[in-house]
Amino acid sequence: MDFKITGGNKNASIKITEKTEGTLHFLFVNMTLPQAEIPEKFSIRWKHSVKDCAFTWNPGMMDIHGLYFEWGKKTINSRLASWMPLQQLISRNGKNKLTIAVSDVDNPIELGTGVCEEDATIECEITFFTVPTAPRTEYSAVIRLDTESVEYYDSIYNVLNWWENECGYEPAFVPESAKDPVDSLWYSFHQELDKEKIIKECELSSQLGMKTVIIDDGWQTDDNNRGYAFCGDWAVSPKKMGDMKTLIENIHKTGMKVMLWYSVPFVGIHSKKYEEFKNMFLDKSGDEKTFFALDPRYKKVRDYLVSIYEKAVKEWSLDGLKLDFIDSFYLKGKSLEHDTARDYQSLEDAIHALMSEVKKRLTEINPEILIEFRQSYVGPSIRKYGNMLRVGDCPCDILKNRFNIVNLRYTSGKTAVHSDMIMWNTEDTVENAALQFTSILYGVPQISMLIEKLPPGHYEMLKFYISFWKEWKTVLLDGKLTATNPECEYSLVCSRLDDTEIYTAYSDTVIPVTTEKTIAVNASAYNSLIIKNALNKNYRVLNCMGKEIANGMLSADLQEIDVPTAGIIFID
């Protein structure tokens, strides 16, 4: 391959050293400057054969998985607080054709691929320092190119292993409680929080098997008009919450752990802290009118945020924090200019400093403290600070929830991957409601429905599916996850552990039995599943409320069995 370097500082020396190990090709990138300067953008480009390349995948992909154009590449923008430098080209039959990854997951990098129509090749491009960072005299990174013809997910898992074991990105400890089902109050309450209703909800949730409640936006303000104009002080609203310590004590009595939401960067114009920090905001941040994002490059900002979380955990006996909007720390406009009042010039270094101190202080209070982040701040570096990674908001969207859970599982190792909170219309059929749960089976369920307002059938469905998930939790979370057809948002997903496999059929309804025990969930548009290679095995079918509706013995190597929407077939 012919690698070309463009851009960079005028006096910079940028060199590439290559090394090949079988199907792995490594590029060792080194940049040096005669004196400390802010690195300017530079790119490395090369061409790869388009032969048998059909689809593109990256962890932040939310749209069409085609190959795109050279002049409109499919890109992923990576930095400490957003995504990761990883992109893949996949064949029509799901094999890896080229997986590109970069060792540096902290500094701003853009990675893209697109077809050159002149010669039917794919131009690959990696651009370093897409956003200015601190001055330096040298920089190095490793680009890892994998062309091994393996299942596409195995190539992704290999990158994850490389980051963790060879690049030094060791993830945070994950307590078992990070894998317990959650009642998250955002969609069910929004800002209309009330202490008595919260306690009642926790009592009902605990009876269903949920073990943690997340109290979301609204606890810190009497205002219910959404937005973040009242963020920044993080004082409790007595009208809604009463005394926070007492409320948390009462919730603990229901058997639930308690996590509290904070929008980490945001300070609103109606907060008392607005005047104190208004000269320490990131330029053009927030909505630029009613709230802004703090600049963590100021020590005063970091000290304030750390003290807020430390005080809350210590004084209120919180079990965890939902730390939101870390990806809203972003450099624009005047924030790109130097300021001697800052003790960090690099935003990414400052975020590291902030999150390192948060983790240190909170784990000193509670070694099993729960810290939740959500897409897009989910990469290998940010995993050092959080033990729960959640799918980004997608209310009622079964497609996005399932797709993003799989993507997060591929790139998050043993960190607990959580669904976006599931919700549904209670006037819908119980089967359609159950599809919300079938979309999230391979992550930790977060529920956001008012339990006391569920129709009886919906209640029974939720009770059954939570109990099913808890019974098979080890297989679902700890098994090897595989998913076919990423270009179709995954048509068939499976988690396999030892002698048990659990499938969910989303659009592909053929279930290949390969282990002693097979469980298949029907989340497709059809009312049957085709069972393959299970001759003489016994089966039983449950509907979405857990009632057995059929049983028997499979009499053919390929046999169609009636399984209703959101029903489950057990084969052994």
N, C-alpha and C positions, 0 to 999 in steps of 0.2 A: 504494500500500500504506500502511496505517496502522500505524505503529510505536509501541509502547508501552514505556515504561521503568518498571521497578519495582525497589524495593530500593535499596541503596547507603547510604553514610554519611549521617547526619542532616544534616550541613552541606555535603554534596557537591552540586556543580552538574554534572549530566550532560546533555549535549546531543548531538543528532544532526544532521549536515549531509548532505544527499543530493545525489548526482550521477548522471546517467544517460548512458551512452554506448552507443547502440544497444540490444542485448539485455543489456548489463551495467548493473547498478545498484549503486552504491557508497554505503555508509553510513560516514561519518567520525564515530567515537565519541570524544567528549572529556569527561573527568571532571576537575574541579578541586576542591581542598580548601583552606580558608583556612590550615590548618597541617598539617604532616606527620602523617598517620594511616595505620594499616593499612587498606587498602580493604576495605569489606564487600561481600558479594555483591550484584550487581545484574544484572537480566535485561532483554533486549530481545525483545519478542514481536511477531509479525505473522502474518497469515493468507495462505495461498497456495491457489489453486484446486486442487482434487483432480482436475480434468478431465484424463483420460488419464494420470494418475499410477498406476502399478501396483506399483512396487518401491522399496525403499530400499537404498542402498549407502553404506558408509563403510569406511575402510581397516582398521578393527579388527573388522569384522563376522564373527561366527563362527556365526550361527544363521539363523533364517528371515528372508527378505528382504522381508517384507510391509510394510504402511504403518504398523502399530501404532496405538495409541489416543492421544488427546490427554493422557489421564490416566496413560498408561504409555508415554511416548514412547520411540522408539528413539534412543539417545544415543551420543555418543562423548565421552569425557573426555580432554582433551588438556593436556599440559604439556611442558616441555623433555624430560623423561625418559620420555615415554610418548605414542605416537600423534601425531595432528595434528588441528587443527580443520577438518574437511572432511566434509561429508555431502551426499548427492545423492538426488533423486527421479527415477525413470526410468520411461519409458513402457513399454507392453507390447511394443513392437517395438524396444526398446533405445535410444531417443532420450533425451537429456537434457531434463528438464522444469524442474528447478531444482537448481543446484549452489551450495552455501553454503560459503564459506571465510572464514577470519579471518587477518589479517596477523600477529597476535601468536601465535606458536607456542611461546612460552616460559612465559608465565604460565598458571595453571590455568584452563581454560575448559571448559564443557560445552555441547555443541551437540546439539539434539534436534528431532525432528519427529514429529507424530502427528495422526491424523484427529479432527476435531471432529464428532461424530455429529449435533449439533443443526443444523448448516448445511452438512454435506458439504464442509468445507474442511480444509486441513492447517495446524495451528498450528505455527509455527517458533519456536524459542526458543534464545537464546544467553545463557548465564550466565557472567559474568566473576568471577574471583577466588573460585572454588569452594573453594580452600584459602588460608588467610592467607599473605600475602607481606610484604615489607618496607614500612615506612611510606613514604608519598610524598605530594606535594601535587598531582600531576597524572598523568594517564594518557591515552593515545590509542591507537586501533586502527582498522583499516579492515575492514569487512565487505563481501565481494565476492559479489554475487548474479548468477548467470548463468542466463538462461532461453533461450539459443540452442538451437534444435532441431538438434543435431548428435549423432553417435554418443556414447554416454555416456562412453566412454574419452577422446574428444577433449576433452570438457569438463574431465576430470580432468587431462589433460596440460596444458591451458591454465592450470589453477591452479598446477601445479608450475612452469611457466614464470614465472608471476606471483611466486611465492615467491622463486625464484632470482634473477630479473632486476629486479624492482621492489621487493621487500621486503628484499633484501640477504642472503638465506641462501645463501651461497656454499659448495658442498660441498667436502670434502677431495679432494685429488689421489688418483686411483685408479691404482696401478701395475698393469702387465699381469699380474703374479703374483697379484693379487687375483682374477683370472679363471681361474686354473688349478684343475683338479679336486683335491679334498681327500680325504685319508683321515682322518676324525675318529674318535678311539678310544673315544668315550663308550659307545655301544651295544655295541661289540665287546669292550671290556675292562671298562667301568665302573671301579671303583676297583682292580681286580685287575691293576695294572700291573707289568710286569717288563721290565727294560732289554733283555735278550736277545731276548725275544719282540717288543718294539717295533722293534728293529733289523731282525729278520726280516720283520716286517710291512711295514716301509718298503721293504725290498728288493723284495718282491713287488708292493707298490703302485706303486713306481716303474716296474717292468716293464710294468704295465698302463696307465701314462700319468698317474697321479696325481703331483702335483708338490709338495704341501704336506701335512704331518701336523699335526694338532692333538692335543696330549697334554692330556687333560682331567682332571677332578677325580680325585685320588688320589695325584698325584706329591708332594704336600706332607704326607702322613700315612701312617702304617703301618696306620691303622684302615680297615676295608673295610665299615663298617656304614652307609654313605651318610650323608646329613645334612651339616651344616656346623659341627659342634661343635669341629672341629680347624682351622678356617680362621682366618687372622689373622696368623700368624707368617711363613708362606710360606717355610719352610725345607724343603729337599729331604729326602725320605725315602731315606736311603742304602740301606736294605734293598731297596727297589723300583727305584730309579733309579741307584744308585751315585753317581758324580760327574757332575753335570748338564752341565758344560762338555764332558767327555769324551763323554758320551752324544750331545750335540748335534753334536759333531764327527763322530762315527760315522754319525749320521743324514745329515748333509750329504754324506758320502761315497757314500750311496745315490742322491744326486741330489734329495733332498727338502729343502724348507724346513721350519722347525720353528716352530710357534706353541704357546704355553702358556696354559692356562686360569687365570683368577683370578676369584673371586667378589668383586667390587669392594667392596661395603659390609660384608660379613659378618665378624664376629669371634666365634669360638666360645668356650665356657666352658673348654675344655681347652687353649686357646692361652696362651702366655706373655704376649701382649699384652692379654689380657682385663682384668687388674687395672689396667694402665696406662690403658686407654681406657674403662673401664666407666662413667665419668661423662660420656662423650661419645657415648653411643648415642642413636639416635632412639627415643623412647618407643613402646612396643607394636610393636616391629619384630622381624624374624626370626620365630622360633617362640615368642619370649618366654621360652624355657626354656633351650635349649642353644646358641642363637646369636642375635646381634643385629646391627642395621645401624648402622654409624658415621654420625655427623652431620657432613657435609662443611662445615658452617658454622663449624667450628673449624679454625683454621689448622693446628694440630698434626695433625689428621686428614689434611688434604690433603697436607701435607708428607710425612707418613709413606707414604701411598699412592703418591705420585709417586716417592719414593725407592726403593720396592720395585720398581716397574716399570723405572725407569732402571737400577738396579743389575743386574737380571736381563738386560735387553737388552744392556747393556755387557759384563758379565762372562761371560755364557753364549753370546753371539753369537746370540741369538734373532732370528728373522725377523719375529715378530709376536706379538700377544697377543689372546686371546679374553677380552674384558672383560665379565663376566656380571653380571646382576641389578642393572643401574643403575636399573631401575624400582622397586627396593625402597627407594630413598631416598624416604621419604614421611612427611609431617608428621601426627602424631596426639598426643592427650593432652598431656602436659607439654611436649612439644617445640614446642607452639604458643606457650608462654610466652616472654617476652623473657629473654635471658641476655647480660649485658654481656661475658662471656668470649668470645662469638662475634664474629668480625670481619665476618660476613655475617648479616643477619636473614632474607633471602630464601633459601629452599632452592634455588630454580632458579638464582639468581645464584651460589650456592656450587658447584653442579654445573658451571655454566659455567666457573668459576674452576679447578675441579679438572681438568676435561677439557681446557681450554686449556693448562694447564701440562703435562699428560701428553703432549699432542700436540707441544708445543714441545720438550720435553726429548727425546722419543723420535725425532722427525724430525731433531734435531740429530745424533743418533747414526747414524740410518739414514733418509735421506729417503724411502725406499720401504717403511718399516715397515708391516706389515699389522695392522690393528685391526678386530676383528670385534665387532659388536653383533647382538642378535637382537630379534625382536618381544617386547615392544612398544616398545622404545626405538629407533625407526626414522624419526623425523620429520625435517623439513627443517633443524631447528636441530642436532640430534645428528649429522646427516650432516657437519657441519663437522669432526667429530673421528674418524670412522671411515670406512673405505673398503670394508668388507664388511658387508652386512646379511643376517642369516639368518632363515629361517622358524622360528617357535617350535616347541618339541618336539612331534612327532606321529609316534612310532615306528610303522612299518608302515601309516600312514594316507595312502593315495594321494590321497584327496579333499582333505584339509587341505593337504597339501604342494603340490598343483597350484593350489589356490585362493589360497593365501597367496603363492606365487611370483608369480602374476599381479598380485595386489594390491600387492605390493612393487615389482614392475616399473612399475606405473602411477605410483607416488608417489616413486620413488627416482632418477629420472634416470639418470646415468651411473655412480652408485655400484654396485658389484658386488653383485648379489642372489644369495644362496646358498640352496640347499635345506636343509631339515632333513636330518640324516644318514639315508640310506635303509638299511633292513635288511629281512630277510625270513627265513622259515623254510626251511632248506635241504632239508626234506622235501617242500616244495611243488613244483609243476611249474615248469619253467624259464620258461614263458610268464607264469605269475602272478608269478614273481620279477621278470621283465622289466618288468611294469607299474609296479613301484616306480621304475624309471628313466624310463619314459615320462611319469610324473607330474611330473618335475622338469626336463624338457628346456630350459625357457626361463629357468632359473637355472643358477648354477654348481653342479655336482654335488658333494655331500658324501656319502661312502660310509662305512659303519660295519659292515663284515663282515670276519671273519677270513679272509683270502684263502686261506691254506693249507688251510682246512677246507671250501672250496667244492667241491661235486660238479663233475665235469668239464663238464657242460652249463652249469651256473650260471657257472663260470669263463669259458667261451667266450662266454656271453651278456654278461657284464660287460665282457669285453675288447672285444667288438664294439661295445657301446653307448658305451663311453668313447671308442673310436676314431671312431665316428660323430659323437659330440658334438663332439670336438675338430676334426674335419674341417669341420663346419658351424657352429662356434662363433661366427663373425662374424655370420652371419645370425641365429642364435638369440638372441644377446645384443645386437647393435647394430641389428637391424632394428626396424621399428615393430611393436610388439606389439598385437594386437587379440584380443578374446575375446567370443564371443557368449553370451547368456543368463547374466548374473551371478546371477540368481535360482536357477539350477540349478548353481551352482558352476562355470560355464563349460563349455559342451557342445562347443565347437570353438575351439581357440586357434591363432593364426597369427602368425608373425613374418615380415615381408617386407622385403627389402633389395635394391634395384636390380631385377634381373631374376630373382630367386629368392624363393620363398616356401616356408615349412615349416609344415605343419599338423599338429596332433595332434587326432584325433577321439576325444573322450571319450564322448559319447552321440549327437551328431549325426554321421552317417556320410556326408553329402554333401560332397564336396570340390570347391569351385568353382575351376577352374584359371584364373588371371588373369595369369600371368607366363610367361616363356620356360621356366623350370625350376620344377617343383613337386615337393615331397617331402611325403608324407603318412604319418604314423605311426598305426597302428590300436590305440588304447587303449580301444576300445569293447567291449561284450559280444558283438559280432557278428564273424563271420569273413569279412567283406567290406566294401569301401568303394565308394561310388557316385561315379564320376568325372564331373564336369560340364564341358562346353565344352572338350574335349580331343581332338576328332575328328582322326584321322590322326597323333596324337602317339605316340611310342614309350614303352613302359613296361617296367619290370622290378620284380619283387617279391622281397624278402629276408625270411627268417624272423628271429626274435629273436636268432639266433646268427650272422647275417650270411650265411647260405647262400642263394644265388639259387634260387628255387623256381618261378619263372614269368617269361615275358617275351612281348612281342608288340606289336601296334599297336592303338590304340583305334579302334573302327569305328563309334562312335555318339557323339552329343553328350551322352548320358546313359547311362553304362554301368557295370554292377556288375562289380567285379573281386575275386576271392578274395584276401584279405590276412589271414593268420592273426593271432591275438592277439599284440600287440607286434611285428608285422611291419611292414615299411616298403615303400611303393611309390614309385618314382622315375619321373617323367614329364617327357619333354623332346622 
